[in-house]
């Protein structure tokens, strides 16, 4: 499969660092200091910008200790906190450079040089983006990029719970205040964490691409509001109005679950009902941006390899395609430029031919093999006209 396993590790590190900080505020033990240092090193080792995603949590941490003092226990030792901060940094830095082979020649200078080089304007990722039928350079995405992805790629029932929660906060706020200690304080913190990635899009000069992938760490926090909404509904099922809402929400969940099963195992390509006709959704977003369907695509193909076949690719890596062809037992092929190829292997990535255009629309011809889920084509092998 073409999924990047690093993204889920970053999410794991983010959530558990936040949890360890909350536990440390109530109990200053070395266990939580070590947890934070180890997880921060793991996350930064995978993505240098990882610590930047923790800024709102670090700000909360400092403000809670020195200003608000709502969560910390009564005998919180600020002097010990400074020592623990130093210990946490040493654990973080030692582990980071220990497994960062490129810095071993000078562990005090090279980590910072590499970081500054990463921050330079020359650093790039995927150059183009397709966002709700509009094309953008990855460095010039709309400021509502994450909001657009959230609206169009979230399950329908998920969005409904957010709408319901807005009404509940207005009409039934006392329920949550009675059920959860410091509810208003914690809700404000959650809102700040959710707003933070949207705010940084106004300032960061770096390319943003592949939907929510670079912000996958936000997903556990996005799930908290639906969780609170469902908790309220279940706890108040004795009321008829709540029962009706809960049944309707369950129907929406069932609708999502059926679609979720239909697109197996490519659930990360999910697009909700607000995206219009299913067969045209390839023009809304870049869907299978990891090329996860490439294995199935090549296994389904039935080409004559008695003579050398010339392939080109668009939106997927030639090396990955070569691997799957050879694994299938096909060796009589070579990869060339699209102008010299007989067949092209592609997803709906955005490409450039003088204008922005998806690979599917750029190369016309007859589909020899395709991977399709819920009427959405994810990848094709196409004989070029």
Beta strands, then each sheet from edge to edge (+ up, - down):
strand 1: 128-131
strand 2: 134-137
strand 3: 309-314
strand 4: 333-335
strand 5: 343-346
strand 6: 350-352
strand 7: 356-358
strand 8: 365-373
strand 9: 376-384
sheet 1: 1+ 2-
sheet 2: 4+ 3+ 5+ 9- 8+
sheet 3: 6+ 7-
end
